[in-house]
C-alpha cells in the first residue's frame, strides 16, 4: 500500500516542495510514497515547479485508512477532515507543536528553523541519500521563500548553510537573484480574485475556545494593494462568517521595507491591539519589522485567547 505525503491546507511552496522532496527520500529508503496536496498551488509554487521540470502533486483531500507523512504543520485545523482516521507515520515541520495526536508511535523531525525543507535536507544528510539536482533546486527555492531570502527572524545559520549546499548541487550561482525573481512572481496579484488572495497563504488556528484565520501575502511593493483593500476586507468578513471565526487577519508583507500592513476583521479588535501593542485605524496598522507569521504574529495572539 502506498503512503501519501502532504502539507497543510492552502499549501505554500514549502508544503508542496516538502511533499516532493520527502517522497523521493522515502522512496530511496524503500518506502512506496506519493506526494500529494490538499489545495491549489500558488503562482510562486508554479514558478518553482516549472523552473525545475516537476509535476504538480496529485490533489487529494481524503486520507481515511491511509498511511501518511505530514509536512509543514501539526495543527488539526490545517489537516484533512478525516486525518484522525489515517495512520500518521511521521511529521516533518518547523512550527510549534500543534494539537494532532496519534494512536501509534511516529517519526518526528520538528526543528526551530526557517523551513521544513531545511529539516528534510537534514534527513537526507542523516540517511546519506544524494539529492537530485532538480529537487535540490526546488528545496533551495522553498527555503528562500520561507525565510524571505534570509530576512525573516525565523532564518538560522542552518537554513543559510542548507541553501549554499543545495545551490552547489543544483548548479545555481546567484541564488539570491533567483529568490528575487521568485518574489516578483509572488507579487503579481493583478487579475486574482479577493478570495484567491486572502486564502493564497492562509491558516486557521485554535486559540483557547476561539478560532482565528491568519493569511499572509508577501510582495516587493505594497502599492499593488492600493485599490484592492476594500475587496480584501469584504472577503475577510465572508471568511470569518463561513468559518465561525473570532478574527481574520491578513498580513500584507513588504519584503523590501521589511514590515507588514495588518488588516483585521474581528469580534474584538482590542485583543489584536493588545497582542501587538498598537492602535488600529480603519481596522489596519503597519507593523515595522514583522515578516514572520510563525514567530512574530501567532505567539503574540495566542496569550490573548
VOPAGU-2260 file (C-alpha; in pm, 1 decimal, decimal comma):
REM VOPAGU-2260
SITE   aa  ch    i         X         Y         Z
SITE  UNK   A    0       0,0       0,0       0,0
SITE  UNK   A    1     133,4     344,8     -93,1
SITE  UNK   A    2     197,6     608,7     170,9
SITE  UNK   A    3      90,6     967,3      99,2
SITE  UNK   A    4     289,9    1277,4     191,2
SITE  UNK   A    5     130,7    1623,0     203,7
SITE  UNK   A    6     141,8    1966,7     363,4
SITE  UNK   A    7    -122,5    2194,1     513,0
SITE  UNK   A    8    -441,2    2322,8     352,5
SITE  UNK   A    9    -386,2    2619,5     116,9
SITE  UNK   A   10     -35,1    2483,9      55,0
SITE  UNK   A   11     262,3    2714,6      12,3
SITE  UNK   A   12     588,3    2631,1    -162,9
SITE  UNK   A   13     737,4    2467,1     146,2
SITE  UNK   A   14     439,4    2229,1     172,7
SITE  UNK   A   15     440,2    2133,4    -196,0
SITE  UNK   A   16     816,8    2101,1    -236,5
SITE  UNK   A   17     836,8    1926,1     100,4
SITE  UNK   A   18     592,1    1658,9     -16,1
SITE  UNK   A   19     803,0    1606,6    -329,4
SITE  UNK   A   20    1143,4    1608,1    -158,7
SITE  UNK   A   21    1037,3    1385,5     130,6
SITE  UNK   A   22     866,8    1138,0    -104,1
SITE  UNK   A   23    1188,6    1097,9    -303,5
SITE  UNK   A   24    1387,3    1041,0      16,9
SITE  UNK   A   25    1141,5     783,8     149,9
SITE  UNK   A   26    1132,5     602,4    -184,3
SITE  UNK   A   27    1512,1     579,6    -178,7
SITE  UNK   A   28    1483,0     427,6     169,2
SITE  UNK   A   29    1248,9     156,1      40,0
SITE  UNK   A   30     906,6     303,0     115,9
SITE  UNK   A   31     643,7     349,3    -154,6
SITE  UNK   A   32     548,4     716,1    -113,2
SITE  UNK   A   33     343,6     954,7    -325,5
SITE  UNK   A   34     349,3    1337,0    -290,0
SITE  UNK   A   35       3,5    1495,4    -269,9
SITE  UNK   A   36    -154,3    1830,1    -188,6
SITE  UNK   A   37    -468,8    1949,5     -11,5
SITE  UNK   A   38    -533,0    2256,5    -226,7
SITE  UNK   A   39    -436,8    2462,9    -529,3
SITE  UNK   A   40     -79,5    2579,8    -576,2
SITE  UNK   A   41      26,1    2946,7    -573,4
SITE  UNK   A   42     187,6    3133,3    -864,8
SITE  UNK   A   43     519,5    3118,7    -678,2
SITE  UNK   A   44     497,4    2739,8    -641,8
SITE  UNK   A   45     401,3    2706,4   -1008,3
SITE  UNK   A   46     712,0    2908,9   -1096,9
SITE  UNK   A   47     933,0    2676,5    -889,8
SITE  UNK   A   48     785,8    2356,7   -1033,0
SITE  UNK   A   49     811,1    2485,0   -1389,9
SITE  UNK   A   50    1169,2    2603,4   -1344,9
SITE  UNK   A   51    1284,5    2259,1   -1232,4
SITE  UNK   A   52    1055,7    2050,0   -1451,2
SITE  UNK   A   53     849,0    1897,6   -1172,6
SITE  UNK   A   54     487,3    1783,8   -1185,0
SITE  UNK   A   55     219,3    1928,0    -959,3
SITE  UNK   A   56     144,5    1669,1    -688,1
SITE  UNK   A   57    -191,6    1494,1    -702,4
SITE  UNK   A   58    -483,6    1673,8    -533,4
SITE  UNK   A   59    -614,3    1455,5    -251,1
SITE  UNK   A   60    -837,7    1569,2      34,4
SITE  UNK   A   61    -941,2    1239,6     196,5
SITE  UNK   A   62    -693,0    1013,2     376,3
SITE  UNK   A   63    -908,1     784,0     590,7
SITE  UNK   A   64    -747,0     440,8     618,0
SITE  UNK   A   65    -421,3     559,4     458,2
SITE  UNK   A   66     -65,1     575,2     588,8
SITE  UNK   A   67      65,5     932,3     573,7
SITE  UNK   A   68     357,8    1160,7     648,2
SITE  UNK   A   69     273,3    1526,1     705,2
SITE  UNK   A   70     495,2    1822,8     620,5
SITE  UNK   A   71     496,9    2182,8     743,7
SITE  UNK   A   72     218,8    2155,3    1003,7
SITE  UNK   A   73      91,3    1965,4    1304,8
SITE  UNK   A   74    -229,3    2161,3    1373,7
SITE  UNK   A   75    -561,3    1983,0    1334,9
SITE  UNK   A   76    -715,0    2296,0    1177,9
SITE  UNK   A   77    -469,8    2267,2     884,7
SITE  UNK   A   78    -524,7    1893,1     830,2
SITE  UNK   A   79    -775,6    1699,1     616,6
SITE  UNK   A   80   -1112,5    1649,9     785,8
SITE  UNK   A   81   -1052,5    1275,0     819,2
SITE  UNK   A   82    -691,1    1288,2     939,4
SITE  UNK   A   83    -779,5    1109,0    1266,7
SITE  UNK   A   84    -883,7     807,9    1056,8
SITE  UNK   A   85    -538,7     792,9     892,4
SITE  UNK   A   86    -215,9     650,0    1036,6
SITE  UNK   A   87      40,8     927,2    1071,7
SITE  UNK   A   88     383,9     769,7    1026,4
SITE  UNK   A   89     577,2    1091,6    1073,3
SITE  UNK   A   90     588,2    1471,3    1088,1
SITE  UNK   A   91     849,7    1698,6     929,3
SITE  UNK   A   92     791,7    2055,3    1044,8
SITE  UNK   A   93     941,0    2382,3    1170,2
SITE  UNK   A   94     641,6    2527,2    1358,0
SITE  UNK   A   95     515,9    2497,9    1713,2
SITE  UNK   A   96     382,4    2154,9    1807,3
SITE  UNK   A   97      11,5    2155,3    1725,6
SITE  UNK   A   98    -284,0    1955,4    1852,7
SITE  UNK   A   99    -268,4    1649,7    1626,7
SITE  UNK   A  100    -246,4    1323,8    1820,2
SITE  UNK   A  101    -166,2     968,7    1712,1
SITE  UNK   A  102    -257,6     621,5    1835,4
SITE  UNK   A  103      77,3     471,7    1730,3
SITE  UNK   A  104     442,5     580,3    1765,6
SITE  UNK   A  105     570,0     804,2    1488,8
SITE  UNK   A  106     882,6     957,9    1341,8
SITE  UNK   A  107     912,0    1325,2    1434,9
SITE  UNK   A  108    1150,9    1578,7    1284,0
SITE  UNK   A  109    1044,6    1917,6    1424,6
SITE  UNK   A  110    1313,8    2184,6    1439,9
SITE  UNK   A  111    1310,6    2557,6    1534,5
SITE  UNK   A  112    1447,7    2668,7    1198,4
SITE  UNK   A  113    1324,4    2861,5     895,1
SITE  UNK   A  114    1178,7    2597,2     666,1
SITE  UNK   A  115    1054,6    2238,2     657,7
SITE  UNK   A  116    1275,9    2171,2     357,0
SITE  UNK   A  117    1578,6    2252,3     571,0
SITE  UNK   A  118    1457,7    1980,2     808,6
SITE  UNK   A  119    1419,1    1742,1     513,8
SITE  UNK   A  120    1770,7    1836,7     392,4
SITE  UNK   A  121    1899,2    1727,0     733,6
SITE  UNK   A  122    1712,9    1396,8     692,1
SITE  UNK   A  123    1881,7    1341,2     353,9
SITE  UNK   A  124    2218,9    1403,4     520,1
SITE  UNK   A  125    2134,6    1175,5     812,4
SITE  UNK   A  126    2046,7     888,0     579,0
SITE  UNK   A  127    2335,9     966,3     337,9
SITE  UNK   A  128    2098,0     992,8      41,1
SITE  UNK   A  129    2210,4    1203,4    -255,6
SITE  UNK   A  130    1970,3    1483,0    -353,1
SITE  UNK   A  131    1891,8    1504,6    -728,4
SITE  UNK   A  132    1973,7    1833,9    -899,4
SITE  UNK   A  133    1609,7    1929,1    -970,5
SITE  UNK   A  134    1490,4    1850,9    -618,0
SITE  UNK   A  135    1784,4    2045,0    -470,8
SITE  UNK   A  136    1679,1    2349,2    -675,3
SITE  UNK   A  137    1319,8    2326,2    -556,5
SITE  UNK   A  138    1425,1    2281,2    -193,2
SITE  UNK   A  139    1652,0    2584,7    -221,9
SITE  UNK   A  140    1360,0    2794,5    -350,7
SITE  UNK   A  141    1130,6    2675,2     -71,2
SITE  UNK   A  142    1386,5    2779,3     190,0
SITE  UNK   A  143    1439,6    3119,3      25,7
SITE  UNK   A  144    1060,9    3166,5      20,7
SITE  UNK   A  145    1002,5    3072,6     383,9
SITE  UNK   A  146    1299,8    3276,1     512,3
SITE  UNK   A  147    1218,3    3575,1     285,4
SITE  UNK   A  148    1565,0    3541,7     130,2
SITE  UNK   A  149    1720,2    3518,3     478,4
SITE  UNK   A  150    1546,0    3836,5     606,9
SITE  UNK   A  151    1294,1    3658,2     829,8
SITE  UNK   A  152    1371,3    3632,6    1203,4
SITE  UNK   A  153    1298,9    3261,0    1168,4
SITE  UNK   A  154    1606,0    3216,9     947,6
SITE  UNK   A  155    1900,7    3037,0    1108,0
SITE  UNK   A  156    2256,7    2952,3    1010,7
SITE  UNK   A  157    2129,4    2601,3     940,1
SITE  UNK   A  158    1896,6    2741,4     670,0
SITE  UNK   A  159    2167,1    2952,2     504,5
SITE  UNK   A  160    2408,4    2658,3     510,0
SITE  UNK   A  161    2143,0    2434,1     352,8
SITE  UNK   A  162    2080,0    2686,8      72,9
SITE  UNK   A  163    2451,3    2709,9     -10,5
SITE  UNK   A  164    2484,3    2331,3     -21,4
SITE  UNK   A  165    2167,1    2289,7    -229,1
SITE  UNK   A  166    2281,5    2564,7    -469,0
SITE  UNK   A  167    2605,2    2373,7    -527,6
SITE  UNK   A  168    2407,6    2057,5    -607,0
SITE  UNK   A  169    2163,2    2240,9    -835,4
SITE  UNK   A  170    2434,6    2443,1   -1009,9
SITE  UNK   A  171    2281,8    2778,3    -911,0
SITE  UNK   A  172    2542,9    3052,1    -868,1
SITE  UNK   A  173    2327,7    3352,6    -773,2
SITE  UNK   A  174    2056,7    3206,5    -552,1
SITE  UNK   A  175    1957,1    3547,1    -412,8
SITE  UNK   A  176    1877,4    3667,6    -765,2
SITE  UNK   A  177    1663,0    3357,2    -810,7
SITE  UNK   A  178    1491,1    3440,2    -483,2
SITE  UNK   A  179    1407,4    3793,2    -603,0
SITE  UNK   A  180    1277,7    3655,4    -933,1
SITE  UNK   A  181    1054,8    3424,7    -732,2
SITE  UNK   A  182     922,8    3706,6    -511,0
SITE  UNK   A  183     844,8    3921,8    -815,7
SITE  UNK   A  184     624,4    3635,1    -937,3
SITE  UNK   A  185     474,1    3618,8    -587,7
SITE  UNK   A  186     395,5    3991,7    -605,3
SITE  UNK   A  187     184,9    3956,6    -920,5
SITE  UNK   A  188    -163,0    3993,3    -769,0
SITE  UNK   A  189    -340,8    4167,2   -1056,4
SITE  UNK   A  190    -619,5    3954,5   -1201,4
SITE  UNK   A  191    -653,8    3740,5    -888,9
SITE  UNK   A  192    -986,7    3742,9    -703,9
SITE  UNK   A  193   -1009,3    3861,3    -344,5
SITE  UNK   A  194   -1073,9    3502,4    -232,1
SITE  UNK   A  195    -768,2    3376,8    -420,3
SITE  UNK   A  196    -557,4    3636,8    -240,6
SITE  UNK   A  197    -698,0    3604,1     111,2
SITE  UNK   A  198    -653,5    3224,9     100,2
SITE  UNK   A  199    -327,6    3206,0    -100,1
SITE  UNK   A  200    -126,2    3153,3     219,3
SITE  UNK   A  201    -395,4    3119,5     485,4
SITE  UNK   A  202    -404,5    2910,6     801,2
SITE  UNK   A  203    -660,3    2866,6    1078,0
SITE  UNK   A  204    -555,1    2829,9    1439,5
SITE  UNK   A  205    -739,8    2714,6    1751,3
SITE  UNK   A  206    -671,0    2957,3    2036,7
SITE  UNK   A  207    -846,4    2879,6    2361,8
SITE  UNK   A  208   -1215,9    2843,5    2280,4
SITE  UNK   A  209   -1184,2    3054,2    1964,6
SITE  UNK   A  210   -1058,4    3002,6    1609,9
SITE  UNK   A  211    -864,6    3260,1    1411,0
SITE  UNK   A  212    -766,5    3273,4    1045,5
SITE  UNK   A  213    -434,7    3435,2     955,6
SITE  UNK   A  214    -325,2    3491,5     596,3
SITE  UNK   A  215     -12,4    3646,5     450,6
SITE  UNK   A  216      76,0    3796,3     113,4
SITE  UNK   A  217     443,8    3877,6      56,3
SITE  UNK   A  218     524,8    4132,4    -215,0
SITE  UNK   A  219     807,9    4363,0    -318,6
SITE  UNK   A  220     583,4    4673,5    -318,5
SITE  UNK   A  221     266,9    4723,3    -110,4
SITE  UNK   A  222     126,6    4972,6    -362,2
SITE  UNK   A  223     -10,9    4674,8    -559,3
SITE  UNK   A  224    -286,7    4659,1    -295,2
SITE  UNK   A  225    -382,0    5029,2    -309,5
SITE  UNK   A  226    -706,9    4967,1    -498,7
SITE  UNK   A  227    -779,6    4623,9    -355,6
SITE  UNK   A  228    -819,4    4670,4      19,1
SITE  UNK   A  229   -1196,8    4716,7      18,0
SITE  UNK   A  230   -1236,5    4388,2    -168,5
SITE  UNK   A  231    -991,4    4214,5      62,9
SITE  UNK   A  232   -1177,8    4336,2     373,3
SITE  UNK   A  233   -1510,4    4225,0     224,9
SITE  UNK   A  234   -1377,5    3876,0     160,5
SITE  UNK   A  235   -1216,2    3856,5     504,4
SITE  UNK   A  236   -1561,3    3922,0     652,7
SITE  UNK   A  237   -1701,3    3636,9     442,8
SITE  UNK   A  238   -1420,4    3404,8     554,6
SITE  UNK   A  239   -1494,2    3494,2     915,4
SITE  UNK   A  240   -1866,0    3418,3     877,5
SITE  UNK   A  241   -1811,7    3097,3     680,5
SITE  UNK   A  242   -1567,7    2958,0     935,5
SITE  UNK   A  243   -1736,9    3084,8    1250,5
SITE  UNK   A  244   -1410,3    3259,8    1339,5
SITE  UNK   A  245   -1339,7    3517,4    1607,6
SITE  UNK   A  246   -1099,0    3706,3    1380,0
SITE  UNK   A  247    -948,5    3700,3    1034,9
SITE  UNK   A  248    -614,2    3875,5     993,4
SITE  UNK   A  249    -427,0    3938,5     669,8
SITE  UNK   A  250     -62,3    4041,0     665,5
SITE  UNK   A  251      41,0    4239,5     360,2
SITE  UNK   A  252     417,2    4197,7     386,9
SITE  UNK   A  253     660,7    4426,2     206,3
SITE  UNK   A  254     989,0    4234,8     185,3
SITE  UNK   A  255    1181,9    4544,3      74,4
SITE  UNK   A  256    1059,9    4772,6     356,8
SITE  UNK   A  257    1070,8    4471,4     592,6
SITE  UNK   A  258     736,4    4509,7     761,4
SITE  UNK   A  259     367,6    4422,2     729,4
SITE  UNK   A  260      38,1    4606,7     698,9
SITE  UNK   A  261    -206,7    4420,5     922,2
SITE  UNK   A  262    -570,5    4406,5     806,7
SITE  UNK   A  263    -815,5    4294,5    1075,7
SITE  UNK   A  264   -1176,2    4174,2    1085,0
SITE  UNK   A  265   -1257,9    4077,8    1443,6
SITE  UNK   A  266   -1524,5    4038,7    1709,3
SITE  UNK   A  267   -1290,9    4225,4    1943,3
SITE  UNK   A  268   -1020,6    4442,7    1788,0
SITE  UNK   A  269    -884,3    4526,2    2133,8
SITE  UNK   A  270    -738,6    4174,7    2158,2
SITE  UNK   A  271    -542,6    4234,6    1838,8
SITE  UNK   A  272    -429,6    4575,8    1964,4
SITE  UNK   A  273    -316,7    4424,3    2294,8
SITE  UNK   A  274    -126,6    4147,7    2116,3
SITE  UNK   A  275      80,5    4390,5    1911,2
SITE  UNK   A  276      73,1    4692,1    2145,7
SITE  UNK   A  277     -72,5    4906,7    1870,2
SITE  UNK   A  278    -381,1    5109,5    1782,1
SITE  UNK   A  279    -579,5    5005,2    1477,0
SITE  UNK   A  280    -701,9    5277,7    1243,6
SITE  UNK   A  281    -971,8    5172,8     998,8
SITE  UNK   A  282    -902,9    4813,6    1112,0
SITE  UNK   A  283    -539,7    4819,9     997,3
SITE  UNK   A  284    -191,4    4907,1    1118,6
SITE  UNK   A  285     168,7    4897,6     992,6
SITE  UNK   A  286     396,5    4669,3    1197,0
SITE  UNK   A  287     756,5    4757,5    1128,4
SITE  UNK   A  288     994,1    4461,5    1112,9
SITE  UNK   A  289     717,7    4199,8    1114,3
SITE  UNK   A  290     785,4    3939,8     843,1
SITE  UNK   A  291     702,2    3608,1    1008,5
SITE  UNK   A  292     353,3    3484,7    1091,9
SITE  UNK   A  293     503,4    3189,9    1277,2
SITE  UNK   A  294     738,2    3385,6    1504,2
SITE  UNK   A  295     604,7    3742,2    1515,7
SITE  UNK   A  296     226,8    3700,8    1495,0
SITE  UNK   A  297      87,8    3370,8    1627,7
SITE  UNK   A  298     289,6    3369,0    1956,1
SITE  UNK   A  299     155,7    3717,7    2039,1
SITE  UNK   A  300    -204,8    3639,9    1952,8
SITE  UNK   A  301    -218,5    3310,8    2147,4
SITE  UNK   A  302    -199,7    3462,7    2501,6
SITE  UNK   A  303    -494,2    3694,5    2425,6
SITE  UNK   A  304    -725,5    3393,1    2388,3
